[in-house]
Amino acid sequence: MAFFVFELFLAYFHLASQEKALPQSFSSSSNIFLWQGGVLFSQGIKTKKIIPVLLTAYSSDYEQTDETPFITAANTFVRDGIVANNILPFGTKIKFPEIFGDKIFVVEDRMHYRKNNNQFDIWMEDPQEALNFGFKMTYGEILE
């Protein structure tokens, strides 16, 4: 456990040092969305900002959530494509291209108040899959 906490600590400071190296915005010309298998994908959507992120995963376990594990903080049911973050408003769309390609996630949940503003927690149906996901340092594209 101490090793995991230490790794998260190092990841946070690595992300903080890398934030200035990332481009601050990116735009493309079209806003086309594709709905495939119940998941929203984008092609050529306009990106408002690019930020460094620490990406983790969670599931609807009572040990990982509050007393309503299948209801998000935005009062919606959990589903594929939901992400938790403490700083972005509900409904914000974000992509993590290095990990998930063009898949779009929507902020509809919150994490414990101690979590960093650059941490995003992706909901996964299978608790073992969420555990195996671990954490990944990448970047996120906040979409308009």
Backbone as a chain_set.jsonl record, in Angstrom:
{"seq": "MAFFVFELFLAYFHLASQEKALPQSFSSSSNIFLWQGGVLFSQGIKTKKIIPVLLTAYSSDYEQTDETPFITAANTFVRDGIVANNILPFGTKIKFPEIFGDKIFVVEDRMHYRKNNNQFDIWMEDPQEALNFGFKMTYGEILE", "coords": {"N": [[0.824, -1.192, 0.0], [1.919, 1.276, 0.818], [3.809, 1.621, -1.169], [2.174, 2.023, -3.426], [0.931, 4.462, -2.744], [3.19, 6.088, -2.691], [3.918, 5.932, -5.416], [1.704, 7.248, -6.567], [2.117, 9.786, -5.514], [4.553, 10.486, -6.76], [3.647, 10.455, -9.402], [1.832, 12.585, -9.399], [3.533, 14.85, -9.041], [5.069, 14.572, -11.309], [3.139, 15.028, -13.306], [2.48, 17.684, -12.698], [4.847, 18.993, -13.372], [4.92, 18.535, -16.07], [2.806, 19.911, -17.164], [3.21, 22.496, -18.266], [4.494, 21.868, -20.583], [2.641, 20.863, -22.318], [0.485, 21.484, -25.146], [-1.805, 24.225, -25.037], [-4.257, 24.481, -26.298], [-6.286, 23.173, -28.962], [-7.646, 22.973, -32.151], [-10.079, 21.722, -34.387], [-11.877, 21.297, -37.471], [-14.542, 20.196, -37.676], [-17.547, 18.934, -36.093], [-18.335, 16.013, -35.493], [-20.105, 13.253, -34.343], [-20.053, 9.829, -33.452], [-22.069, 7.063, -32.716], [-21.439, 4.129, -31.312], [-22.048, 0.919, -30.356], [-23.279, 1.756, -27.968], [-21.558, 3.702, -27.053], [-20.173, 6.943, -27.213], [-18.314, 8.353, -29.779], [-15.864, 10.522, -31.242], [-15.136, 12.49, -34.159], [-12.946, 14.668, -35.363], [-13.663, 16.697, -33.525], [-13.91, 19.806, -31.779], [-11.364, 20.815, -29.623], [-11.095, 22.226, -26.469], [-9.195, 22.574, -24.407], [-6.073, 21.149, -23.39], [-4.939, 18.975, -20.955], [-2.711, 17.659, -18.419], [-3.24, 14.452, -16.967], [-4.002, 12.21, -14.273], [-5.029, 9.087, -14.514], [-7.42, 6.897, -13.282], [-9.433, 4.055, -12.251], [-12.732, 2.975, -11.296], [-15.36, 0.998, -9.775], [-18.776, -0.053, -9.199], [-18.662, -0.816, -6.441], [-19.42, -1.186, -2.978], [-17.295, -0.625, -1.367], [-15.841, 1.216, -2.793], [-17.446, 3.359, -3.283], [-20.194, 5.521, -2.243], [-23.22, 5.057, -0.289], [-24.977, 4.676, -2.377], [-24.195, 3.051, -4.856], [-24.752, 2.82, -7.624], [-25.642, 5.187, -8.572], [-24.701, 8.298, -9.819], [-22.942, 11.323, -8.813], [-24.169, 13.321, -10.195], [-26.705, 12.489, -10.218], [-27.457, 10.454, -12.022], [-27.656, 7.209, -13.615], [-24.919, 4.93, -13.376], [-22.783, 4.148, -16.118], [-21.117, 2.987, -19.102], [-18.571, 5.17, -20.108], [-18.73, 7.148, -18.237], [-17.116, 9.465, -16.116], [-15.343, 10.469, -13.211], [-14.552, 13.514, -11.622], [-13.221, 16.212, -9.721], [-13.158, 18.947, -10.29], [-14.073, 19.821, -12.84], [-17.168, 20.878, -14.346], [-20.355, 19.121, -14.148], [-21.325, 17.231, -16.978], [-19.294, 18.01, -18.657], [-17.37, 17.157, -21.443], [-14.765, 14.895, -22.214], [-11.752, 13.557, -23.61], [-9.375, 10.867, -23.668], [-6.991, 10.365, -25.494], [-4.551, 8.851, -25.796], [-5.006, 6.513, -24.381], [-7.711, 5.665, -24.792], [-8.376, 6.345, -27.405], [-10.662, 7.863, -29.645], [-12.837, 7.838, -27.956], [-15.376, 9.341, -26.057], [-15.743, 10.702, -22.858], [-17.926, 11.578, -20.152], [-18.193, 13.909, -17.576], [-19.736, 13.037, -14.718], [-19.633, 12.357, -12.125], [-18.197, 12.489, -8.812], [-15.158, 12.505, -6.829], [-13.412, 11.503, -3.832], [-12.791, 14.243, -1.645], [-10.077, 14.673, -1.177], [-8.723, 14.038, -3.448], [-6.712, 14.904, -6.296], [-7.145, 17.684, -8.535], [-6.478, 17.136, -11.157], [-6.93, 14.476, -11.426], [-8.706, 11.812, -12.825], [-11.348, 9.547, -12.668], [-12.394, 6.677, -14.053], [-15.431, 5.02, -14.676], [-15.992, 1.561, -14.456], [-17.6, -1.475, -15.284], [-16.839, -4.021, -14.345], [-15.373, -4.966, -11.353], [-12.828, -6.179, -11.066], [-11.585, -5.564, -13.472], [-11.396, -2.793, -13.205], [-9.632, -2.661, -11.032], [-7.374, -3.882, -12.164], [-6.768, -1.977, -14.066], [-5.356, 0.021, -12.775], [-3.293, 2.852, -12.459], [-2.718, 5.531, -14.731], [-0.586, 7.818, -16.313], [-1.326, 10.416, -18.394], [-2.729, 12.505, -20.962], [-5.548, 14.704, -21.167], [-8.175, 15.737, -23.302], [-10.16, 18.388, -23.114], [-13.334, 18.94, -24.262], [-15.271, 21.12, -26.388]], "CA": [[0.0, 0.0, 0.0], [2.796, 2.439, 0.885], [4.417, 1.766, -2.489], [1.151, 2.593, -4.302], [0.796, 5.87, -2.371], [4.406, 6.741, -3.149], [3.823, 6.042, -6.863], [0.743, 8.315, -6.864], [2.799, 11.023, -5.163], [5.484, 10.775, -7.851], [2.865, 10.738, -10.6], [1.283, 13.93, -9.267], [4.57, 15.832, -9.295], [5.447, 14.444, -12.713], [2.111, 15.72, -14.074], [2.593, 19.118, -12.457], [5.996, 19.513, -14.112], [4.682, 18.375, -17.504], [1.663, 20.715, -17.616], [3.662, 23.606, -19.095], [4.995, 21.341, -21.847], [1.527, 20.481, -23.175], [-0.182, 22.583, -25.83], [-2.957, 24.658, -24.254], [-5.507, 24.304, -27.02], [-6.194, 22.546, -30.263], [-8.947, 22.998, -32.787], [-10.266, 21.111, -35.686], [-12.937, 21.999, -38.172], [-15.901, 19.668, -37.664], [-18.067, 18.332, -34.867], [-19.063, 14.815, -35.896], [-20.129, 12.239, -33.303], [-20.499, 8.501, -33.869], [-22.582, 6.262, -31.621], [-21.133, 2.734, -31.631], [-22.129, 0.01, -29.222], [-23.657, 2.474, -26.761], [-20.48, 4.608, -26.645], [-20.026, 8.094, -28.085], [-16.981, 8.586, -30.306], [-15.807, 11.777, -31.994], [-14.225, 12.632, -35.298], [-12.727, 16.06, -35.682], [-14.365, 17.591, -32.607], [-13.072, 20.911, -31.318], [-10.807, 20.651, -28.284], [-10.961, 23.512, -25.801], [-7.965, 22.629, -23.621], [-5.38, 19.88, -23.159], [-4.383, 18.995, -19.596], [-2.145, 16.389, -17.951], [-4.16, 13.788, -16.039], [-3.738, 10.931, -13.633], [-6.232, 8.331, -14.837], [-7.668, 5.704, -12.481], [-10.726, 3.443, -12.555], [-13.515, 2.493, -10.161], [-16.572, 0.262, -10.125], [-19.88, 0.204, -8.276], [-18.515, -1.55, -5.187], [-19.688, -0.388, -1.786], [-16.006, -0.22, -0.811], [-15.277, 2.285, -3.609], [-18.437, 4.419, -3.473], [-21.023, 5.765, -1.063], [-24.302, 4.084, -0.096], [-25.722, 4.509, -3.633], [-23.093, 2.799, -5.797], [-25.135, 2.841, -9.028], [-26.097, 6.537, -8.881], [-23.581, 9.236, -9.833], [-23.157, 12.58, -8.093], [-25.073, 14.107, -11.037], [-28.005, 11.824, -10.071], [-27.733, 9.597, -13.171], [-27.167, 5.852, -13.414], [-23.589, 4.684, -13.923], [-22.768, 3.48, -17.422], [-19.856, 3.137, -19.807], [-18.348, 6.532, -20.567], [-18.831, 8.077, -17.103], [-15.85, 9.745, -15.457], [-15.445, 11.312, -12.022], [-13.516, 14.537, -11.446], [-13.687, 17.155, -8.706], [-13.068, 20.352, -10.674], [-14.859, 20.129, -14.035], [-18.618, 20.812, -14.122], [-21.081, 17.976, -14.699], [-21.643, 17.36, -18.393], [-18.097, 18.287, -19.44], [-16.905, 16.017, -22.249], [-13.305, 14.802, -22.24], [-11.167, 12.371, -24.242], [-8.032, 10.454, -23.271], [-6.63, 9.71, -26.757], [-3.469, 7.875, -25.694], [-5.502, 5.284, -23.769], [-9.019, 5.261, -25.301], [-8.634, 6.833, -28.766], [-11.665, 8.917, -29.796], [-13.963, 7.637, -27.046], [-15.687, 10.528, -25.264], [-16.245, 10.488, -21.509], [-18.693, 12.697, -19.618], [-18.045, 14.075, -16.129], [-21.02, 12.952, -14.029], [-19.426, 11.844, -10.77], [-17.153, 13.145, -8.032], [-14.288, 11.631, -6.062], [-13.151, 11.984, -2.479], [-12.283, 15.614, -1.704], [-8.613, 14.7, -1.121], [-8.153, 13.732, -4.767], [-6.168, 15.995, -7.078], [-8.026, 18.185, -9.596], [-6.088, 16.535, -12.434], [-7.211, 13.038, -11.414], [-9.98, 11.395, -13.404], [-11.668, 8.183, -12.284], [-13.302, 6.136, -15.061], [-16.277, 3.945, -14.164], [-15.958, 0.286, -15.175], [-18.601, -2.401, -14.75], [-16.192, -5.139, -13.676], [-14.439, -4.502, -10.327], [-11.477, -6.683, -11.318], [-11.049, -4.776, -14.582], [-11.029, -1.489, -12.632], [-8.438, -2.877, -10.226], [-6.269, -4.16, -13.088], [-6.449, -0.757, -14.807], [-4.328, 0.728, -12.015], [-3.305, 4.277, -12.78], [-1.938, 5.865, -15.917], [-0.334, 9.237, -16.535], [-1.575, 10.72, -19.787], [-3.315, 13.834, -21.076], [-6.952, 14.715, -21.499], [-8.631, 16.822, -24.159], [-11.475, 18.887, -22.721], [-14.024, 19.266, -25.526], [-16.267, 22.205, -26.335]], "C": [[0.87, 1.258, 0.0], [3.456, 2.685, -0.469], [3.444, 2.432, -3.461], [0.976, 4.082, -4.016], [2.008, 6.663, -2.852], [4.37, 6.944, -4.669], [2.837, 7.137, -7.266], [1.354, 9.69, -6.587], [3.76, 11.432, -6.276], [4.738, 11.148, -9.132], [2.303, 12.154, -10.562], [2.338, 14.978, -9.601], [5.089, 15.758, -10.721], [4.448, 15.191, -13.587], [2.23, 17.229, -13.915], [3.749, 19.715, -13.254], [5.77, 19.448, -15.62], [3.608, 19.306, -18.036], [2.088, 21.857, -18.532], [4.146, 23.132, -20.463], [3.877, 20.977, -22.812], [0.983, 21.686, -23.935], [-1.447, 22.951, -25.074], [-4.281, 24.527, -24.993], [-5.229, 23.699, -28.393], [-7.57, 22.653, -30.885], [-8.94, 22.251, -34.091], [-11.588, 21.616, -36.237], [-14.346, 21.463, -37.98], [-16.265, 19.08, -36.307], [-18.948, 17.142, -35.233], [-18.962, 13.786, -34.773], [-20.636, 10.931, -33.886], [-20.936, 7.733, -32.637], [-22.374, 4.807, -32.0], [-21.184, 1.9, -30.365], [-22.455, 0.712, -27.907], [-22.6, 3.449, -26.261], [-20.355, 5.715, -27.681], [-18.565, 8.258, -28.489], [-17.005, 9.889, -31.099], [-14.868, 11.66, -33.172], [-14.123, 14.115, -35.571], [-13.472, 17.02, -34.78], [-13.397, 18.647, -32.096], [-12.654, 20.692, -29.865], [-10.574, 22.022, -27.677], [-9.629, 23.639, -25.072], [-7.388, 21.229, -23.474], [-4.694, 19.972, -21.799], [-3.728, 17.656, -19.273], [-3.101, 15.764, -16.944], [-3.536, 12.531, -15.45], [-5.043, 10.169, -13.754], [-6.303, 7.074, -13.992], [-9.038, 5.155, -12.859], [-11.403, 3.006, -11.261], [-14.718, 1.717, -10.669], [-17.615, 0.538, -9.056], [-19.829, -0.697, -7.051], [-18.833, -0.633, -4.021], [-18.383, 0.103, -1.158], [-15.404, 0.973, -1.561], [-16.212, 3.482, -3.763], [-19.175, 4.677, -2.164], [-22.147, 4.731, -0.991], [-25.195, 3.903, -1.32], [-24.731, 4.26, -4.772], [-23.463, 2.865, -7.282], [-25.701, 4.191, -9.471], [-24.892, 7.471, -8.799], [-23.92, 10.475, -9.011], [-24.081, 13.508, -8.882], [-26.475, 13.502, -11.054], [-28.427, 11.076, -11.34], [-27.229, 8.191, -12.84], [-25.774, 5.711, -14.022], [-23.72, 3.913, -15.23], [-21.393, 3.698, -18.039], [-19.736, 4.573, -20.302], [-18.473, 7.582, -19.48], [-17.448, 8.24, -16.49], [-16.117, 10.67, -14.272], [-14.263, 12.274, -11.988], [-14.077, 15.588, -10.501], [-13.716, 18.602, -9.149], [-13.944, 20.711, -11.875], [-16.356, 20.023, -13.746], [-19.228, 19.545, -14.722], [-21.441, 18.264, -16.157], [-20.446, 17.679, -19.269], [-17.66, 17.023, -20.165], [-15.382, 16.07, -22.335], [-12.89, 13.501, -22.919], [-9.789, 12.132, -23.644], [-7.451, 9.665, -24.448], [-5.534, 8.662, -26.658], [-3.95, 6.53, -25.181], [-6.761, 4.766, -24.478], [-9.342, 5.78, -26.701], [-9.643, 7.963, -28.781], [-12.876, 8.754, -28.881], [-14.14, 8.875, -26.172], [-16.263, 10.107, -23.922], [-16.969, 11.746, -21.05], [-18.519, 12.737, -18.106], [-19.444, 14.077, -15.503], [-20.862, 12.457, -12.598], [-18.298, 12.621, -10.115], [-16.354, 12.095, -7.28], [-14.166, 12.188, -4.647], [-12.482, 13.352, -2.564], [-10.758, 15.706, -1.662], [-7.969, 14.482, -2.482], [-7.759, 15.01, -5.503], [-7.149, 16.416, -8.176], [-7.695, 17.602, -10.957], [-6.282, 15.023, -12.442], [-8.609, 12.8, -11.954], [-10.156, 9.917, -13.109], [-12.733, 7.659, -13.242], [-14.109, 4.999, -14.459], [-16.153, 2.723, -15.08], [-16.923, -0.677, -14.495], [-17.968, -3.5, -13.896], [-15.181, -4.633, -12.641], [-12.999, -4.975, -10.558], [-10.807, -5.915, -12.452], [-10.602, -3.392, -14.084], [-9.747, -1.603, -11.809], [-7.213, -3.092, -11.121], [-5.853, -2.927, -13.89], [-5.348, 0.03, -14.1], [-4.424, 2.221, -12.212], [-2.366, 4.532, -13.947], [-1.779, 7.385, -15.986], [-0.461, 9.495, -18.031], [-2.023, 12.173, -19.892], [-4.774, 13.685, -21.473], [-7.263, 15.913, -22.374], [-10.031, 17.204, -23.711], [-12.136, 19.417, -23.981], [-15.028, 20.382, -25.317], [-17.651, 21.673, -26.593]], "O": [[0.59, 2.204, -0.737], [3.641, 3.835, -0.869], [3.839, 3.305, -4.234], [0.881, 4.881, -4.948], [1.868, 7.775, -3.361], [4.749, 8.008, -5.158], [3.101, 7.881, -8.21], [1.132, 10.639, -7.339], [3.779, 12.592, -6.687], [5.153, 12.051, -9.858], [2.298, 12.847, -11.579], [2.065, 15.902, -10.367], [5.506, 16.771, -11.284], [4.844, 15.908, -14.506], [2.096, 17.97, -14.889], [3.637, 20.832, -13.759], [6.366, 20.223, -16.368], [3.503, 19.481, -19.25], [1.381, 22.158, -19.494], [4.199, 23.923, -21.404], [4.128, 20.798, -24.004], [1.017, 22.802, -23.417], [-2.104, 22.071, -24.519], [-5.332, 24.468, -24.355], [-4.107, 23.716, -28.899], [-8.57, 22.441, -30.199], [-7.931, 22.167, -34.792], [-12.336, 22.293, -35.532], [-15.293, 22.238, -38.114], [-15.398, 18.774, -35.489], [-20.173, 17.261, -35.274], [-17.866, 13.481, -34.304], [-21.543, 10.926, -34.718], [-20.245, 7.75, -31.619], [-23.041, 4.295, -32.899], [-20.443, 2.153, -29.415], [-21.965, 0.313, -26.851], [-22.727, 3.974, -25.155], [-20.422, 5.46, -28.884], [-17.682, 8.298, -27.633], [-18.061, 10.308, -31.574], [-13.94, 10.852, -33.184], [-15.102, 14.75, -35.966], [-13.883, 18.083, -35.244], [-12.196, 18.398, -31.995], [-13.484, 20.42, -28.998], [-9.936, 22.88, -28.286], [-8.999, 24.695, -25.114], [-8.126, 20.244, -23.439], [-3.963, 20.924, -21.524], [-4.145, 16.624, -19.798], [-3.71, 16.479, -16.147], [-2.671, 11.892, -16.049], [-6.051, 10.558, -13.165], [-5.367, 6.275, -13.978], [-9.727, 5.733, -13.699], [-10.743, 2.708, -10.265], [-15.053, 1.775, -11.852], [-17.359, 1.284, -8.111], [-20.843, -1.278, -6.665], [-18.548, 0.563, -4.07], [-18.37, 1.136, -0.489], [-14.545, 1.669, -1.019], [-15.816, 4.509, -4.315], [-18.829, 4.127, -1.119], [-22.035, 3.65, -1.57], [-26.087, 3.056, -1.303], [-24.46, 5.161, -5.565], [-22.57, 2.958, -8.124], [-26.18, 4.333, -10.596], [-24.146, 7.439, -7.821], [-25.056, 10.646, -8.569], [-24.71, 14.391, -8.298], [-27.336, 13.947, -11.813], [-29.605, 11.062, -11.695], [-26.464, 8.009, -11.893], [-25.484, 6.303, -15.062], [-24.65, 3.129, -15.417], [-20.602, 4.503, -17.546], [-20.687, 5.128, -20.852], [-18.339, 8.775, -19.752], [-16.699, 7.272, -16.36], [-16.993, 11.534, -14.321], [-13.128, 11.9, -12.283], [-15.284, 15.826, -10.485], [-14.264, 19.435, -8.427], [-14.504, 21.806, -11.916], [-16.77, 19.159, -12.973], [-18.694, 18.972, -15.672], [-21.809, 19.382, -16.516], [-20.55, 17.63, -20.494], [-17.59, 15.948, -19.569], [-14.788, 17.135, -22.505], [-13.576, 12.483, -22.821], [-9.124, 13.057, -23.179], [-7.419, 8.435, -24.411], [-5.583, 7.665, -27.378], [-3.36, 5.502, -25.512], [-6.873, 3.569, -24.74], [-10.485, 5.662, -27.142], [-9.511, 8.923, -28.021], [-13.854, 9.485, -29.033], [-13.173, 9.395, -25.615], [-17.156, 9.262, -23.853], [-16.663, 12.848, -21.505], [-18.678, 11.719, -17.431], [-20.234, 14.993, -15.727], [-21.855, 12.167, -11.931], [-17.54, 13.323, -10.784], [-16.794, 10.958, -7.108], [-14.751, 13.22, -4.32], [-11.683, 13.59, -3.47], [-10.198, 16.722, -2.072], [-6.773, 14.726, -2.641], [-8.39, 16.055, -5.349], [-7.9, 15.585, -8.686], [-8.558, 17.577, -11.835], [-5.84, 14.355, -13.376], [-9.563, 13.488, -11.593], [-9.228, 9.127, -13.28], [-13.861, 8.153, -13.239], [-13.552, 4.115, -13.808], [-16.202, 2.836, -16.305], [-17.043, -0.686, -13.27], [-18.501, -3.863, -12.848], [-14.228, -3.943, -13.003], [-12.055, -4.238, -10.271], [-9.607, -5.645, -12.402], [-9.558, -2.886, -14.494], [-8.877, -0.735, -11.885], [-6.143, -2.544, -10.858], [-4.712, -2.839, -14.343], [-4.501, 0.637, -14.755], [-5.511, 2.795, -12.142], [-1.362, 3.843, -14.126], [-2.727, 8.133, -15.744], [0.221, 8.862, -18.837], [-1.73, 12.98, -19.011], [-5.18, 12.671, -22.04], [-6.679, 16.983, -22.203], [-10.98, 16.443, -23.902], [-11.565, 20.249, -24.686], [-15.564, 20.568, -24.224], [-18.616, 22.436, -26.589]]}, "num_chains": 1, "name": "protein.A"}
